[in-house]
Amino acid sequence: MEGLQDNVGKVLGSSGWITVDQQRINAFADATGDHQWIHVDVDRAAAGPFGAPIAHGFLTLSLIPLLSSEAVSVTGMKAKINYGCNK
């Protein structure tokens, strides 16, 4: 953790690309119980405002640990927790 504060506001790197496909969106909908048509009804969403289903906002947020671990390596800790994005 020492030295981590020195990186506030700096670009730390980037991660690889990840495909957020309908299978991932449906699995997230099942896990959270959020089955709004804009996410899971392919036919209805095709006629909707975006022309296709869109990923849940919280699905994209939930990918932060995966993607950030590719960009930043923090060592010397026994455990890590997500304390929130606004801390």
N, CA, C and O atoms as a CHARMM CRD file, in Angstrom:
* protein
*
  348
    1    1 MET  N      0.82100  -1.19400   0.00000 PROA 1      0.00000
    2    1 MET  CA     0.00000   0.00000   0.00000 PROA 1      0.00000
    3    1 MET  C      0.86700   1.26100   0.00000 PROA 1      0.00000
    4    1 MET  O      0.45400   2.30900  -0.49600 PROA 1      0.00000
    5    2 GLU  N      2.04500   1.14900   0.55000 PROA 2      0.00000
    6    2 GLU  CA     2.91800   2.32200   0.58900 PROA 2      0.00000
    7    2 GLU  C      3.21000   2.79800  -0.82900 PROA 2      0.00000
    8    2 GLU  O      3.56500   1.99700  -1.69400 PROA 2      0.00000
    9    3 GLY  N      3.06700   4.06000  -1.06300 PROA 3      0.00000
   10    3 GLY  CA     3.31800   4.61700  -2.38500 PROA 3      0.00000
   11    3 GLY  C      2.08900   4.66100  -3.27200 PROA 3      0.00000
   12    3 GLY  O      2.11300   5.29800  -4.32500 PROA 3      0.00000
   13    4 LEU  N      1.02100   4.00100  -2.87100 PROA 4      0.00000
   14    4 LEU  CA    -0.18800   3.97300  -3.69500 PROA 4      0.00000
   15    4 LEU  C     -0.79900   5.36900  -3.82700 PROA 4      0.00000
   16    4 LEU  O     -1.29200   5.73400  -4.89400 PROA 4      0.00000
   17    5 GLN  N     -0.76700   6.13900  -2.75400 PROA 5      0.00000
   18    5 GLN  CA    -1.31400   7.50300  -2.78100 PROA 5      0.00000
   19    5 GLN  C     -0.60800   8.37800  -3.80900 PROA 5      0.00000
   20    5 GLN  O     -1.20200   9.31800  -4.33700 PROA 5      0.00000
   21    6 ASP  N      0.65300   8.07600  -4.09400 PROA 6      0.00000
   22    6 ASP  CA     1.41700   8.86800  -5.06500 PROA 6      0.00000
   23    6 ASP  C      0.84800   8.76500  -6.47400 PROA 6      0.00000
   24    6 ASP  O      1.18800   9.57200  -7.33900 PROA 6      0.00000
   25    7 ASN  N     -0.00800   7.78800  -6.71100 PROA 7      0.00000
   26    7 ASN  CA    -0.55200   7.55400  -8.04500 PROA 7      0.00000
   27    7 ASN  C     -1.93900   8.14800  -8.26300 PROA 7      0.00000
   28    7 ASN  O     -2.51600   7.98800  -9.33900 PROA 7      0.00000
   29    8 VAL  N     -2.47900   8.82700  -7.26200 PROA 8      0.00000
   30    8 VAL  CA    -3.80500   9.43200  -7.40500 PROA 8      0.00000
   31    8 VAL  C     -3.77600  10.42100  -8.57000 PROA 8      0.00000
   32    8 VAL  O     -2.91200  11.29500  -8.63800 PROA 8      0.00000
   33    9 GLY  N     -4.73200  10.26500  -9.48100 PROA 9      0.00000
   34    9 GLY  CA    -4.84800  11.15300 -10.63000 PROA 9      0.00000
   35    9 GLY  C     -3.98400  10.77500 -11.81400 PROA 9      0.00000
   36    9 GLY  O     -4.02300  11.44600 -12.84500 PROA 9      0.00000
   37   10 LYS  N     -3.20400   9.71500 -11.68600 PROA 10     0.00000
   38   10 LYS  CA    -2.32800   9.28600 -12.77800 PROA 10     0.00000
   39   10 LYS  C     -2.96000   8.13200 -13.55200 PROA 10     0.00000
   40   10 LYS  O     -3.73700   7.35500 -12.99700 PROA 10     0.00000
   41   11 VAL  N     -2.62500   8.02600 -14.82200 PROA 11     0.00000
   42   11 VAL  CA    -3.02600   6.87200 -15.61900 PROA 11     0.00000
   43   11 VAL  C     -2.10800   5.72200 -15.22500 PROA 11     0.00000
   44   11 VAL  O     -0.88700   5.83300 -15.33500 PROA 11     0.00000
   45   12 LEU  N     -2.69300   4.62100 -14.76800 PROA 12     0.00000
   46   12 LEU  CA    -1.90100   3.50900 -14.25900 PROA 12     0.00000
   47   12 LEU  C     -1.64400   2.43100 -15.29100 PROA 12     0.00000
   48   12 LEU  O     -0.72500   1.62700 -15.13500 PROA 12     0.00000
   49   13 GLY  N     -2.42900   2.40400 -16.32300 PROA 13     0.00000
   50   13 GLY  CA    -2.28900   1.36100 -17.32500 PROA 13     0.00000
   51   13 GLY  C     -3.64900   1.01200 -17.88100 PROA 13     0.00000
   52   13 GLY  O     -4.63600   1.70600 -17.63600 PROA 13     0.00000
   53   14 SER  N     -3.69000  -0.04300 -18.61200 PROA 14     0.00000
   54   14 SER  CA    -4.96200  -0.48900 -19.17900 PROA 14     0.00000
   55   14 SER  C     -5.04600  -1.99800 -19.08400 PROA 14     0.00000
   56   14 SER  O     -4.04400  -2.68600 -18.88900 PROA 14     0.00000
   57   15 SER  N     -6.24400  -2.49000 -19.22400 PROA 15     0.00000
   58   15 SER  CA    -6.48400  -3.92900 -19.18100 PROA 15     0.00000
   59   15 SER  C     -6.75400  -4.42100 -20.59000 PROA 15     0.00000
   60   15 SER  O     -6.85100  -3.64400 -21.54000 PROA 15     0.00000
   61   16 GLY  N     -6.87000  -5.71500 -20.69500 PROA 16     0.00000
   62   16 GLY  CA    -7.29500  -6.28900 -21.95800 PROA 16     0.00000
   63   16 GLY  C     -8.78200  -6.04900 -22.16700 PROA 16     0.00000
   64   16 GLY  O     -9.49000  -5.60800 -21.26100 PROA 16     0.00000
   65   17 TRP  N     -9.23400  -6.34400 -23.35500 PROA 17     0.00000
   66   17 TRP  CA   -10.65400  -6.21500 -23.67100 PROA 17     0.00000
   67   17 TRP  C    -11.41000  -7.39400 -23.08800 PROA 17     0.00000
   68   17 TRP  O    -10.85700  -8.48200 -22.92600 PROA 17     0.00000
   69   18 ILE  N    -12.66700  -7.17400 -22.77800 PROA 18     0.00000
   70   18 ILE  CA   -13.54300  -8.24700 -22.31900 PROA 18     0.00000
   71   18 ILE  C    -14.84900  -8.13900 -23.10000 PROA 18     0.00000
   72   18 ILE  O    -15.37600  -7.04500 -23.30200 PROA 18     0.00000
   73   19 THR  N    -15.35500  -9.27000 -23.53000 PROA 19     0.00000
   74   19 THR  CA   -16.60600  -9.29200 -24.27500 PROA 19     0.00000
   75   19 THR  C    -17.77300  -9.37000 -23.30000 PROA 19     0.00000
   76   19 THR  O    -17.86700 -10.29700 -22.49500 PROA 19     0.00000
   77   20 VAL  N    -18.64600  -8.40000 -23.38300 PROA 20     0.00000
   78   20 VAL  CA   -19.87200  -8.42400 -22.59000 PROA 20     0.00000
   79   20 VAL  C    -20.97400  -8.84400 -23.55200 PROA 20     0.00000
   80   20 VAL  O    -21.62700  -8.01300 -24.18300 PROA 20     0.00000
   81   21 ASP  N    -21.16100 -10.15400 -23.64600 PROA 21     0.00000
   82   21 ASP  CA   -22.13600 -10.70100 -24.58600 PROA 21     0.00000
   83   21 ASP  C    -23.45900 -10.98800 -23.88000 PROA 21     0.00000
   84   21 ASP  O    -23.58800 -10.80600 -22.66900 PROA 21     0.00000
   85   22 GLN  N    -24.42800 -11.43700 -24.65500 PROA 22     0.00000
   86   22 GLN  CA   -25.75900 -11.67700 -24.10400 PROA 22     0.00000
   87   22 GLN  C    -25.74100 -12.76000 -23.04100 PROA 22     0.00000
   88   22 GLN  O    -26.51600 -12.70000 -22.08600 PROA 22     0.00000
   89   23 GLN  N    -24.87900 -13.73900 -23.18700 PROA 23     0.00000
   90   23 GLN  CA   -24.78000 -14.79900 -22.17800 PROA 23     0.00000
   91   23 GLN  C    -24.34600 -14.21300 -20.82900 PROA 23     0.00000
   92   23 GLN  O    -24.89700 -14.57500 -19.78900 PROA 23     0.00000
   93   24 ARG  N    -23.36700 -13.31500 -20.84600 PROA 24     0.00000
   94   24 ARG  CA   -22.90100 -12.67600 -19.60500 PROA 24     0.00000
   95   24 ARG  C    -24.00700 -11.78800 -19.02200 PROA 24     0.00000
   96   24 ARG  O    -24.22300 -11.77400 -17.81000 PROA 24     0.00000
   97   25 ILE  N    -24.70000 -11.05400 -19.88500 PROA 25     0.00000
   98   25 ILE  CA   -25.79200 -10.18600 -19.43500 PROA 25     0.00000
   99   25 ILE  C    -26.90600 -11.02100 -18.80600 PROA 25     0.00000
  100   25 ILE  O    -27.43400 -10.65700 -17.75500 PROA 25     0.00000
  101   26 ASN  N    -27.26400 -12.12800 -19.43500 PROA 26     0.00000
  102   26 ASN  CA   -28.31600 -12.99300 -18.89400 PROA 26     0.00000
  103   26 ASN  C    -27.90300 -13.61200 -17.56200 PROA 26     0.00000
  104   26 ASN  O    -28.71900 -13.71600 -16.64700 PROA 26     0.00000
  105   27 ALA  N    -26.64100 -14.02100 -17.44900 PROA 27     0.00000
  106   27 ALA  CA   -26.15200 -14.59400 -16.19100 PROA 27     0.00000
  107   27 ALA  C    -26.21000 -13.55100 -15.07600 PROA 27     0.00000
  108   27 ALA  O    -26.57400 -13.86800 -13.94400 PROA 27     0.00000
  109   28 PHE  N    -25.85400 -12.31400 -15.39600 PROA 28     0.00000
  110   28 PHE  CA   -25.92900 -11.24400 -14.40400 PROA 28     0.00000
  111   28 PHE  C    -27.38200 -10.98500 -14.01400 PROA 28     0.00000
  112   28 PHE  O    -27.68200 -10.77400 -12.83900 PROA 28     0.00000
  113   29 ALA  N    -28.27400 -10.99900 -14.98600 PROA 29     0.00000
  114   29 ALA  CA   -29.70000 -10.81500 -14.70000 PROA 29     0.00000
  115   29 ALA  C    -30.20200 -11.91200 -13.76700 PROA 29     0.00000
  116   29 ALA  O    -30.95700 -11.63500 -12.83500 PROA 29     0.00000
  117   30 ASP  N    -29.79100 -13.15200 -14.01100 PROA 30     0.00000
  118   30 ASP  CA   -30.19400 -14.26100 -13.14500 PROA 30     0.00000
  119   30 ASP  C    -29.63100 -14.10000 -11.73100 PROA 30     0.00000
  120   30 ASP  O    -30.31900 -14.37500 -10.74800 PROA 30     0.00000
  121   31 ALA  N    -28.38100 -13.65600 -11.63800 PROA 31     0.00000
  122   31 ALA  CA   -27.73900 -13.50600 -10.33000 PROA 31     0.00000
  123   31 ALA  C    -28.37100 -12.38700  -9.51100 PROA 31     0.00000
  124   31 ALA  O    -28.43500 -12.47300  -8.28500 PROA 31     0.00000
  125   32 THR  N    -28.83400 -11.34600 -10.17700 PROA 32     0.00000
  126   32 THR  CA   -29.35900 -10.17900  -9.46000 PROA 32     0.00000
  127   32 THR  C    -30.88000 -10.09200  -9.44500 PROA 32     0.00000
  128   32 THR  O    -31.45200  -9.33100  -8.66400 PROA 32     0.00000
  129   33 GLY  N    -31.53300 -10.86700 -10.30200 PROA 33     0.00000
  130   33 GLY  CA   -32.98600 -10.78500 -10.40100 PROA 33     0.00000
  131   33 GLY  C    -33.46700  -9.60300 -11.22200 PROA 33     0.00000
  132   33 GLY  O    -34.66100  -9.30300 -11.23700 PROA 33     0.00000
  133   34 ASP  N    -32.55400  -8.92900 -11.90400 PROA 34     0.00000
  134   34 ASP  CA   -32.90300  -7.76700 -12.72800 PROA 34     0.00000
  135   34 ASP  C    -33.08200  -8.22100 -14.16800 PROA 34     0.00000
  136   34 ASP  O    -32.12400  -8.26400 -14.93900 PROA 34     0.00000
  137   35 HSD  N    -34.31500  -8.55900 -14.52200 PROA 35     0.00000
  138   35 HSD  CA   -34.62000  -9.06900 -15.85700 PROA 35     0.00000
  139   35 HSD  C    -35.37400  -8.03500 -16.70000 PROA 35     0.00000
  140   35 HSD  O    -36.27700  -8.39700 -17.45600 PROA 35     0.00000
  141   36 GLN  N    -35.01800  -6.77300 -16.57900 PROA 36     0.00000
  142   36 GLN  CA   -35.67100  -5.75200 -17.39400 PROA 36     0.00000
  143   36 GLN  C    -35.44700  -6.06200 -18.87000 PROA 36     0.00000
  144   36 GLN  O    -34.37200  -6.51100 -19.26700 PROA 36     0.00000
  145   37 TRP  N    -36.47100  -5.81700 -19.67100 PROA 37     0.00000
  146   37 TRP  CA   -36.42400  -6.18200 -21.09100 PROA 37     0.00000
  147   37 TRP  C    -35.25500  -5.54000 -21.82900 PROA 37     0.00000
  148   37 TRP  O    -34.72200  -6.13600 -22.76500 PROA 37     0.00000
  149   38 ILE  N    -34.85100  -4.35500 -21.43500 PROA 38     0.00000
  150   38 ILE  CA   -33.77100  -3.65200 -22.12800 PROA 38     0.00000
  151   38 ILE  C    -32.45000  -4.42000 -22.03500 PROA 38     0.00000
  152   38 ILE  O    -31.52500  -4.18000 -22.81200 PROA 38     0.00000
  153   39 HSD  N    -32.37500  -5.34500 -21.07500 PROA 39     0.00000
  154   39 HSD  CA   -31.17600  -6.15800 -20.89500 PROA 39     0.00000
  155   39 HSD  C    -31.32000  -7.55800 -21.49600 PROA 39     0.00000
  156   39 HSD  O    -30.38100  -8.06800 -22.10700 PROA 39     0.00000
  157   40 VAL  N    -32.48000  -8.17500 -21.32800 PROA 40     0.00000
  158   40 VAL  CA   -32.58100  -9.60700 -21.62500 PROA 40     0.00000
  159   40 VAL  C    -33.50600  -9.98900 -22.77800 PROA 40     0.00000
  160   40 VAL  O    -33.41800 -11.11200 -23.27300 PROA 40     0.00000
  161   41 ASP  N    -34.37400  -9.11100 -23.21400 PROA 41     0.00000
  162   41 ASP  CA   -35.29000  -9.43100 -24.31300 PROA 41     0.00000
  163   41 ASP  C    -34.69400  -8.90600 -25.61900 PROA 41     0.00000
  164   41 ASP  O    -34.87400  -7.74100 -25.97500 PROA 41     0.00000
  165   42 VAL  N    -33.98700  -9.78100 -26.32300 PROA 42     0.00000
  166   42 VAL  CA   -33.23200  -9.38700 -27.51400 PROA 42     0.00000
  167   42 VAL  C    -34.13800  -8.76800 -28.57500 PROA 42     0.00000
  168   42 VAL  O    -33.79800  -7.73200 -29.14700 PROA 42     0.00000
  169   43 ASP  N    -35.28000  -9.38500 -28.84200 PROA 43     0.00000
  170   43 ASP  CA   -36.17800  -8.88000 -29.88200 PROA 43     0.00000
  171   43 ASP  C    -36.76900  -7.52200 -29.51200 PROA 43     0.00000
  172   43 ASP  O    -36.77200  -6.60100 -30.32900 PROA 43     0.00000
  173   44 ARG  N    -37.26000  -7.40000 -28.30100 PROA 44     0.00000
  174   44 ARG  CA   -37.85100  -6.13000 -27.87400 PROA 44     0.00000
  175   44 ARG  C    -36.78500  -5.02800 -27.80300 PROA 44     0.00000
  176   44 ARG  O    -37.03400  -3.88800 -28.19500 PROA 44     0.00000
  177   45 ALA  N    -35.61100  -5.37600 -27.30700 PROA 45     0.00000
  178   45 ALA  CA   -34.53200  -4.38900 -27.20600 PROA 45     0.00000
  179   45 ALA  C    -34.06100  -3.93600 -28.58400 PROA 45     0.00000
  180   45 ALA  O    -33.62500  -2.79600 -28.74300 PROA 45     0.00000
  181   46 ALA  N    -34.14500  -4.81800 -29.58200 PROA 46     0.00000
  182   46 ALA  CA   -33.74800  -4.44500 -30.94700 PROA 46     0.00000
  183   46 ALA  C    -34.61500  -3.30900 -31.47300 PROA 46     0.00000
  184   46 ALA  O    -34.15400  -2.48300 -32.26000 PROA 46     0.00000
  185   47 ALA  N    -35.86900  -3.26700 -31.03800 PROA 47     0.00000
  186   47 ALA  CA   -36.77700  -2.20300 -31.45600 PROA 47     0.00000
  187   47 ALA  C    -36.74900  -1.01800 -30.48900 PROA 47     0.00000
  188   47 ALA  O    -37.45200  -0.02900 -30.69400 PROA 47     0.00000
  189   48 GLY  N    -35.94200  -1.12100 -29.44400 PROA 48     0.00000
  190   48 GLY  CA   -35.86800  -0.07400 -28.43000 PROA 48     0.00000
  191   48 GLY  C    -34.91400   1.05200 -28.80300 PROA 48     0.00000
  192   48 GLY  O    -34.43600   1.11900 -29.93600 PROA 48     0.00000
  193   49 PRO  N    -34.64300   1.91600 -27.87000 PROA 49     0.00000
  194   49 PRO  CA   -33.86200   3.12300 -28.15100 PROA 49     0.00000
  195   49 PRO  C    -32.40000   2.88900 -28.52400 PROA 49     0.00000
  196   49 PRO  O    -31.77900   3.76300 -29.12800 PROA 49     0.00000
  197   50 PHE  N    -31.83500   1.72900 -28.17900 PROA 50     0.00000
  198   50 PHE  CA   -30.42000   1.47000 -28.45300 PROA 50     0.00000
  199   50 PHE  C    -30.20300   0.46700 -29.58200 PROA 50     0.00000
  200   50 PHE  O    -29.07100   0.25700 -30.01700 PROA 50     0.00000
  201   51 GLY  N    -31.28400  -0.15600 -30.05800 PROA 51     0.00000
  202   51 GLY  CA   -31.18700  -1.09100 -31.16700 PROA 51     0.00000
  203   51 GLY  C    -30.68800  -2.46900 -30.80000 PROA 51     0.00000
  204   51 GLY  O    -30.53000  -3.32400 -31.67200 PROA 51     0.00000
  205   52 ALA  N    -30.43900  -2.69800 -29.53000 PROA 52     0.00000
  206   52 ALA  CA   -29.95000  -3.98800 -29.03100 PROA 52     0.00000
  207   52 ALA  C    -30.02200  -3.94800 -27.50900 PROA 52     0.00000
  208   52 ALA  O    -30.16900  -2.87600 -26.92200 PROA 52     0.00000
  209   53 PRO  N    -29.91900  -5.10800 -26.86800 PROA 53     0.00000
  210   53 PRO  CA   -29.87300  -5.10100 -25.40600 PROA 53     0.00000
  211   53 PRO  C    -28.63900  -4.34300 -24.91400 PROA 53     0.00000
  212   53 PRO  O    -27.61500  -4.29400 -25.59600 PROA 53     0.00000
  213   54 ILE  N    -28.75000  -3.76600 -23.74600 PROA 54     0.00000
  214   54 ILE  CA   -27.60600  -3.09500 -23.13100 PROA 54     0.00000
  215   54 ILE  C    -27.26300  -3.79300 -21.81800 PROA 54     0.00000
  216   54 ILE  O    -28.12700  -4.38300 -21.16900 PROA 54     0.00000
  217   55 ALA  N    -26.01400  -3.71800 -21.44500 PROA 55     0.00000
  218   55 ALA  CA   -25.56700  -4.31600 -20.18500 PROA 55     0.00000
  219   55 ALA  C    -26.09000  -3.50200 -19.00900 PROA 55     0.00000
  220   55 ALA  O    -26.27600  -2.29000 -19.11100 PROA 55     0.00000
  221   56 HSD  N    -26.31900  -4.17400 -17.90700 PROA 56     0.00000
  222   56 HSD  CA   -26.70000  -3.50800 -16.66500 PROA 56     0.00000
  223   56 HSD  C    -25.56100  -2.58300 -16.23200 PROA 56     0.00000
  224   56 HSD  O    -24.38600  -2.90500 -16.40900 PROA 56     0.00000
  225   57 GLY  N    -25.91500  -1.45300 -15.67300 PROA 57     0.00000
  226   57 GLY  CA   -24.89100  -0.55400 -15.14200 PROA 57     0.00000
  227   57 GLY  C    -24.04000  -1.22500 -14.08300 PROA 57     0.00000
  228   57 GLY  O    -22.82300  -1.04300 -14.04900 PROA 57     0.00000
  229   58 PHE  N    -24.68000  -2.00300 -13.21500 PROA 58     0.00000
  230   58 PHE  CA   -23.92600  -2.67900 -12.16700 PROA 58     0.00000
  231   58 PHE  C    -23.08100  -3.82700 -12.71000 PROA 58     0.00000
  232   58 PHE  O    -22.09900  -4.21900 -12.08000 PROA 58     0.00000
  233   59 LEU  N    -23.44600  -4.36800 -13.86100 PROA 59     0.00000
  234   59 LEU  CA   -22.59000  -5.38400 -14.48700 PROA 59     0.00000
  235   59 LEU  C    -21.26800  -4.74900 -14.88900 PROA 59     0.00000
  236   59 LEU  O    -20.20400  -5.30400 -14.61400 PROA 59     0.00000
  237   60 THR  N    -21.32500  -3.61100 -15.52800 PROA 60     0.00000
  238   60 THR  CA   -20.07800  -2.95500 -15.92700 PROA 60     0.00000
  239   60 THR  C    -19.26000  -2.57300 -14.69700 PROA 60     0.00000
  240   60 THR  O    -18.03600  -2.70700 -14.70000 PROA 60     0.00000
  241   61 LEU  N    -19.92000  -2.10300 -13.65900 PROA 61     0.00000
  242   61 LEU  CA   -19.22500  -1.75500 -12.42200 PROA 61     0.00000
  243   61 LEU  C    -18.59300  -2.98300 -11.77300 PROA 61     0.00000
  244   61 LEU  O    -17.49900  -2.90100 -11.21500 PROA 61     0.00000
  245   62 SER  N    -19.28400  -4.12200 -11.84800 PROA 62     0.00000
  246   62 SER  CA   -18.77400  -5.34100 -11.21400 PROA 62     0.00000
  247   62 SER  C    -17.52500  -5.88900 -11.89600 PROA 62     0.00000
  248   62 SER  O    -16.83800  -6.74200 -11.33300 PROA 62     0.00000
  249   63 LEU  N    -17.22800  -5.41400 -13.09100 PROA 63     0.00000
  250   63 LEU  CA   -16.02900  -5.86500 -13.80400 PROA 63     0.00000
  251   63 LEU  C    -14.76900  -5.11800 -13.37500 PROA 63     0.00000
  252   63 LEU  O    -13.66800  -5.48600 -13.78600 PROA 63     0.00000
  253   64 ILE  N    -14.91000  -4.08800 -12.56500 PROA 64     0.00000
  254   64 ILE  CA   -13.74600  -3.30000 -12.14100 PROA 64     0.00000
  255   64 ILE  C    -12.66200  -4.15700 -11.48100 PROA 64     0.00000
  256   64 ILE  O    -11.49600  -4.00600 -11.84500 PROA 64     0.00000
  257   65 PRO  N    -12.97500  -5.04800 -10.53200 PROA 65     0.00000
  258   65 PRO  CA   -11.89300  -5.84100  -9.93500 PROA 65     0.00000
  259   65 PRO  C    -11.12000  -6.67500 -10.96100 PROA 65     0.00000
  260   65 PRO  O     -9.89400  -6.76300 -10.89300 PROA 65     0.00000
  261   66 LEU  N    -11.82400  -7.27600 -11.89300 PROA 66     0.00000
  262   66 LEU  CA   -11.17000  -8.07600 -12.93000 PROA 66     0.00000
  263   66 LEU  C    -10.25900  -7.21300 -13.79100 PROA 66     0.00000
  264   66 LEU  O     -9.09200  -7.54300 -14.00000 PROA 66     0.00000
  265   67 LEU  N    -10.79200  -6.11900 -14.28200 PROA 67     0.00000
  266   67 LEU  CA   -10.03800  -5.27500 -15.20200 PROA 67     0.00000
  267   67 LEU  C     -8.91800  -4.51200 -14.50400 PROA 67     0.00000
  268   67 LEU  O     -7.83300  -4.35800 -15.06300 PROA 67     0.00000
  269   68 SER  N     -9.16800  -4.04000 -13.30400 PROA 68     0.00000
  270   68 SER  CA    -8.13300  -3.26800 -12.60900 PROA 68     0.00000
  271   68 SER  C     -6.96300  -4.14200 -12.18800 PROA 68     0.00000
  272   68 SER  O     -5.83000  -3.66700 -12.10900 PROA 68     0.00000
  273   69 SER  N     -7.22600  -5.41900 -11.91500 PROA 69     0.00000
  274   69 SER  CA    -6.12400  -6.30400 -11.52200 PROA 69     0.00000
  275   69 SER  C     -5.14900  -6.53200 -12.66900 PROA 69     0.00000
  276   69 SER  O     -4.00300  -6.91400 -12.43600 PROA 69     0.00000
  277   70 GLU  N     -5.58300  -6.30500 -13.89500 PROA 70     0.00000
  278   70 GLU  CA    -4.68200  -6.40400 -15.04100 PROA 70     0.00000
  279   70 GLU  C     -3.84200  -5.14400 -15.20100 PROA 70     0.00000
  280   70 GLU  O     -2.75100  -5.19000 -15.77000 PROA 70     0.00000
  281   71 ALA  N     -4.34100  -4.02600 -14.70300 PROA 71     0.00000
  282   71 ALA  CA    -3.65800  -2.74400 -14.89200 PROA 71     0.00000
  283   71 ALA  C     -2.76400  -2.37000 -13.71200 PROA 71     0.00000
  284   71 ALA  O     -1.76500  -1.67100 -13.88300 PROA 71     0.00000
  285   72 VAL  N     -3.12400  -2.83400 -12.51800 PROA 72     0.00000
  286   72 VAL  CA    -2.41500  -2.43400 -11.30600 PROA 72     0.00000
  287   72 VAL  C     -2.13200  -3.66500 -10.46100 PROA 72     0.00000
  288   72 VAL  O     -3.01100  -4.50500 -10.26900 PROA 72     0.00000
  289   73 SER  N     -0.93100  -3.77200  -9.96300 PROA 73     0.00000
  290   73 SER  CA    -0.57200  -4.86400  -9.06300 PROA 73     0.00000
  291   73 SER  C     -0.25800  -4.28100  -7.69100 PROA 73     0.00000
  292   73 SER  O      0.69400  -3.51600  -7.53400 PROA 73     0.00000
  293   74 VAL  N     -1.05800  -4.64600  -6.71000 PROA 74     0.00000
  294   74 VAL  CA    -0.83300  -4.20500  -5.33700 PROA 74     0.00000
  295   74 VAL  C     -0.43300  -5.43800  -4.54800 PROA 74     0.00000
  296   74 VAL  O     -1.19000  -6.40600  -4.47100 PROA 74     0.00000
  297   75 THR  N      0.75400  -5.40500  -3.96200 PROA 75     0.00000
  298   75 THR  CA     1.27600  -6.57100  -3.24600 PROA 75     0.00000
  299   75 THR  C      1.48700  -6.24400  -1.77300 PROA 75     0.00000
  300   75 THR  O      1.35000  -5.09800  -1.34400 PROA 75     0.00000
  301   76 GLY  N      1.82300  -7.27400  -1.01800 PROA 76     0.00000
  302   76 GLY  CA     2.14700  -7.09200   0.38800 PROA 76     0.00000
  303   76 GLY  C      0.94500  -7.02900   1.30200 PROA 76     0.00000
  304   76 GLY  O      1.04200  -6.51800   2.41700 PROA 76     0.00000
  305   77 MET  N     -0.19000  -7.54100   0.84900 PROA 77     0.00000
  306   77 MET  CA    -1.39400  -7.54000   1.67800 PROA 77     0.00000
  307   77 MET  C     -1.92200  -8.96500   1.80200 PROA 77     0.00000
  308   77 MET  O     -1.73900  -9.79100   0.90700 PROA 77     0.00000
  309   78 LYS  N     -2.57000  -9.23500   2.91400 PROA 78     0.00000
  310   78 LYS  CA    -3.18100 -10.54200   3.11600 PROA 78     0.00000
  311   78 LYS  C     -4.53700 -10.63200   2.42800 PROA 78     0.00000
  312   78 LYS  O     -4.92700 -11.70000   1.95600 PROA 78     0.00000
  313   79 ALA  N     -5.25100  -9.52300   2.37100 PROA 79     0.00000
  314   79 ALA  CA    -6.58200  -9.50700   1.76200 PROA 79     0.00000
  315   79 ALA  C     -6.85700  -8.11300   1.21600 PROA 79     0.00000
  316   79 ALA  O     -6.27300  -7.12600   1.66400 PROA 79     0.00000
  317   80 LYS  N     -7.75600  -8.05100   0.24100 PROA 80     0.00000
  318   80 LYS  CA    -8.19500  -6.77700  -0.33000 PROA 80     0.00000
  319   80 LYS  C     -9.71200  -6.72700  -0.23500 PROA 80     0.00000
  320   80 LYS  O    -10.38200  -7.75000  -0.37200 PROA 80     0.00000
  321   81 ILE  N    -10.25200  -5.53900   0.00100 PROA 81     0.00000
  322   81 ILE  CA   -11.70100  -5.36800   0.01700 PROA 81     0.00000
  323   81 ILE  C    -12.06500  -4.17800  -0.85600 PROA 81     0.00000
  324   81 ILE  O    -11.26000  -3.26900  -1.05800 PROA 81     0.00000
  325   82 ASN  N    -13.27700  -4.19800  -1.36500 PROA 82     0.00000
  326   82 ASN  CA   -13.79900  -3.06600  -2.12100 PROA 82     0.00000
  327   82 ASN  C    -14.50100  -2.15800  -1.12600 PROA 82     0.00000
  328   82 ASN  O    -15.56700  -2.49100  -0.60800 PROA 82     0.00000
  329   83 TYR  N    -13.90400  -1.02400  -0.86800 PROA 83     0.00000
  330   83 TYR  CA   -14.42500  -0.07400   0.11100 PROA 83     0.00000
  331   83 TYR  C    -15.38300   0.91900  -0.52600 PROA 83     0.00000
  332   83 TYR  O    -16.01500   1.71200   0.17200 PROA 83     0.00000
  333   84 GLY  N    -15.49400   0.87900  -1.84200 PROA 84     0.00000
  334   84 GLY  CA   -16.37700   1.78500  -2.55800 PROA 84     0.00000
  335   84 GLY  C    -15.59900   2.66500  -3.50300 PROA 84     0.00000
  336   84 GLY  O    -14.37500   2.76700  -3.42000 PROA 84     0.00000
  337   85 CYS  N    -16.31400   3.29300  -4.39400 PROA 85     0.00000
  338   85 CYS  CA   -15.67800   4.13100  -5.41600 PROA 85     0.00000
  339   85 CYS  C    -15.58300   5.58800  -5.01100 PROA 85     0.00000
  340   85 CYS  O    -14.88200   6.36100  -5.66500 PROA 85     0.00000
  341   86 ASN  N    -16.25800   5.97700  -3.96800 PROA 86     0.00000
  342   86 ASN  CA   -16.29000   7.39200  -3.59700 PROA 86     0.00000
  343   86 ASN  C    -15.47900   7.68400  -2.34200 PROA 86     0.00000
  344   86 ASN  O    -15.69900   8.70500  -1.69100 PROA 86     0.00000
  345   87 LYS  N    -14.55900   6.81700  -1.99700 PROA 87     0.00000
  346   87 LYS  CA   -13.76300   6.99100  -0.76700 PROA 87     0.00000
  347   87 LYS  C    -12.41900   7.59300  -1.07500 PROA 87     0.00000
  348   87 LYS  O    -11.61800   7.81200  -0.16600 PROA 87     0.00000
